[in-house]
Amino acid sequence: MEKKIPTNTITRDVKYLAEPTGNIYESVVVLSRRANQISLAEKKEIARKLEEFKNERDTMDETFENKEQIEISKYFERQPKPDLVAISEFEAGELSYRKAHTEETK
């Protein structure tokens, strides 16, 4: 079952985003890194799907877009943005993260 992720921006209370990490800045870093992961995965997937339509004869001047290519592009445009997916996963407790340990010098 696919979870419902909004496709538009929602106002959120910052204190709730800061709760899991104890610091809003750490939460933002976690969300940013997860959104980047999602974005890269989506880019790879769309490139793989569009690669099927690539033709050796095509040049920059002769680019031909067919109906399937347009439908694939529209499908990805309708998907929720990576940052909204990351926030949804974070709020649901689906993300695992860890802090880098720093050695304190005395």
C-alpha positions in Angstrom: 0.0 0.0 0.0 1.4 3.3 -1.1 1.3 6.1 1.5 -0.3 9.4 0.7 2.2 12.2 0.4 1.0 15.7 -0.3 2.2 17.3 -3.6 2.1 20.8 -2.3 3.8 22.6 0.6 2.3 22.3 4.1 3.0 24.6 7.0 4.7 22.6 9.8 5.6 23.5 13.3 9.3 23.7 13.6 9.4 22.4 17.2 7.9 19.1 16.0 10.5 18.7 13.3 13.2 19.4 15.9 11.9 16.7 18.4 13.5 13.6 16.9 17.0 15.1 16.8 16.7 17.7 19.6 17.9 20.4 17.2 16.1 21.9 14.2 19.4 22.3 12.3 20.2 18.6 12.7 16.7 17.8 11.5 17.2 20.0 8.5 20.5 18.3 7.6 18.8 14.8 7.9 15.9 16.0 5.7 18.3 17.6 3.2 20.4 14.5 2.8 17.4 12.2 2.4 15.8 14.6 -0.2 19.1 14.5 -2.1 19.0 10.7 -2.1 15.5 10.6 -3.3 16.2 13.1 -6.0 19.2 11.2 -7.3 17.2 7.9 -7.4 14.4 9.6 -9.3 16.9 11.1 -11.8 18.5 7.7 -12.4 15.1 6.1 -12.9 13.8 8.7 -15.4 17.1 8.5 -17.3 16.9 4.7 -17.4 13.3 4.9 -18.7 14.1 7.5 -21.3 17.2 5.7 -22.4 14.9 3.1 -24.0 13.8 5.7 -26.5 17.3 6.8 -27.5 18.2 6.2 -31.0 21.7 6.3 -32.5 20.5 8.4 -35.4 19.2 11.1 -33.2 21.2 14.3 -33.1 20.5 17.5 -31.2 18.7 18.9 -34.2 16.6 15.8 -34.8 15.3 15.1 -31.3 12.0 13.3 -31.6 9.7 13.1 -28.7 7.1 10.5 -28.8 3.9 10.1 -26.7 5.5 7.6 -24.3 8.4 9.9 -23.5 6.0 12.7 -22.7 3.8 10.5 -20.5 6.9 9.3 -18.6 8.0 12.9 -18.0 4.5 13.9 -16.9 4.4 11.0 -14.5 7.5 12.2 -12.8 6.3 15.8 -12.7 3.2 14.7 -10.8 5.2 12.8 -8.2 5.7 14.5 -4.8 8.8 16.5 -4.5 11.8 14.8 -2.8 11.7 17.2 0.1 8.1 16.4 0.8 8.8 12.7 0.7 11.7 13.2 3.1 9.6 15.2 5.6 6.9 12.6 5.4 9.3 9.7 6.1 10.9 11.8 8.9 7.6 12.5 10.6 6.6 8.8 10.4 9.9 7.7 12.0 10.9 5.8 8.9 14.4 7.4 8.6 17.4 6.1 10.4 20.3 8.5 11.0 23.2 8.8 13.3 25.4 11.6 14.5 29.1 11.7 13.5 31.1 11.3 16.7 33.7 14.0 17.3 36.5 13.6 19.8 36.8 16.4 22.3 40.2 17.6 23.1 40.9 18.7 26.7 
